[in-house]
Amino acid sequence: MLSKIKEIVFSEPSGRIHAFVMVAGSLVMLSIYIYYDILRGGSSISSLIMAVGFALSGLAESLPTEHRQIAGGLRVTAILLLTGLLSLTIFAPDVVLGPS
């Protein structure tokens, strides 16, 4: 099981199409953050965290094939960041969603 995870996480970057999709998702999440949180006066930081996670994943996929270790590190960082956001949403929703 551990070797399968290591094989997937530290595999060669998937290419420019996957990178484009992840960076586009990052820009969408960033625009959501700008619109709702800054212009509308919201207090949620979750869309900004998701934008950074998607950007890290897109950067990992856009690297050349010989940079497998760096791409794996970026993927692990993105996974940890998004998992942290998910666990904050479950265990401390007031931090992520704002006070009710």
C-alpha positions as CSV (number, residue, x, y, z in Angstrom):
1,M,0.0,0.0,0.0
2,L,2.8,2.4,0.9
3,S,4.7,1.7,-2.2
4,K,1.6,2.4,-4.3
5,I,1.1,5.8,-2.7
6,K,4.8,6.6,-3.1
7,E,4.5,5.5,-6.8
8,I,1.6,7.8,-7.4
9,V,2.8,10.8,-5.4
10,F,6.3,10.8,-6.8
11,S,5.4,9.9,-10.4
12,E,6.3,12.0,-13.4
13,P,4.3,15.2,-13.8
14,S,1.1,14.6,-15.8
15,G,1.7,17.4,-18.3
16,R,0.5,20.8,-19.3
17,I,-3.2,19.9,-19.6
18,H,-3.5,18.8,-16.0
19,A,-1.4,21.8,-14.9
20,F,-3.8,24.2,-16.9
21,V,-6.8,22.7,-15.2
22,M,-5.3,23.0,-11.7
23,V,-4.1,26.6,-12.3
24,A,-7.5,27.5,-13.8
25,G,-9.2,26.1,-10.7
26,S,-6.8,28.1,-8.6
27,L,-7.7,31.3,-10.4
28,V,-11.4,30.5,-10.0
29,M,-11.0,30.0,-6.2
30,L,-8.9,33.2,-6.0
31,S,-11.6,35.2,-7.8
32,I,-14.3,33.7,-5.4
33,Y,-12.1,34.8,-2.5
34,I,-11.7,38.3,-3.9
35,Y,-15.4,38.7,-4.6
36,Y,-17.0,37.3,-1.5
37,D,-14.4,37.8,1.1
38,I,-12.9,41.2,0.2
39,L,-15.6,43.0,-1.8
40,R,-18.6,41.6,0.2
41,G,-16.9,41.7,3.6
42,G,-17.0,38.0,4.3
43,S,-14.7,36.3,6.8
44,S,-14.0,32.9,5.2
45,I,-10.5,32.0,4.3
46,S,-11.3,28.6,2.8
47,S,-11.4,29.7,-0.8
48,L,-7.9,31.3,-0.5
49,I,-6.5,28.1,1.1
50,M,-8.1,26.1,-1.8
51,A,-6.6,28.4,-4.4
52,V,-3.1,27.9,-2.9
53,G,-3.6,24.1,-2.8
54,F,-4.7,24.1,-6.4
55,A,-1.8,26.3,-7.5
56,L,0.7,24.0,-5.8
57,S,-0.8,21.0,-7.6
58,G,-0.7,22.9,-10.9
59,L,2.9,23.9,-10.4
60,A,3.8,20.3,-9.6
61,E,2.2,19.1,-12.8
62,S,3.9,21.7,-15.0
63,L,7.4,20.8,-14.0
64,P,9.7,18.9,-16.4
65,T,9.7,15.1,-16.1
66,E,13.2,15.0,-14.5
67,H,11.9,16.9,-11.4
68,R,9.9,14.1,-9.9
69,Q,11.0,14.7,-6.4
70,I,10.1,18.4,-6.4
71,A,6.7,17.6,-8.0
72,G,6.1,15.0,-5.3
73,G,7.0,17.5,-2.6
74,L,4.6,20.0,-4.0
75,R,1.9,17.4,-4.3
76,V,2.4,16.3,-0.7
77,T,2.3,20.0,0.5
78,A,-1.0,20.6,-1.4
79,I,-2.5,17.4,0.0
80,L,-1.5,18.4,3.5
81,L,-2.9,21.9,3.1
82,L,-6.2,20.8,1.7
83,T,-6.5,18.0,4.3
84,G,-5.9,20.6,7.0
85,L,-8.6,22.7,5.6
86,L,-11.0,19.7,5.6
87,S,-10.2,18.8,9.1
88,L,-10.6,22.4,10.3
89,T,-14.0,22.5,8.6
90,I,-15.0,19.3,10.4
91,F,-13.6,20.0,13.9
92,A,-13.6,23.8,14.1
93,P,-16.1,25.1,11.6
94,D,-16.2,28.6,13.1
95,V,-12.5,29.1,12.1
96,V,-13.2,28.3,8.5
97,L,-16.8,29.5,8.0
98,G,-16.8,32.4,10.4
99,P,-18.9,32.9,13.5
100,S,-22.5,32.2,13.0
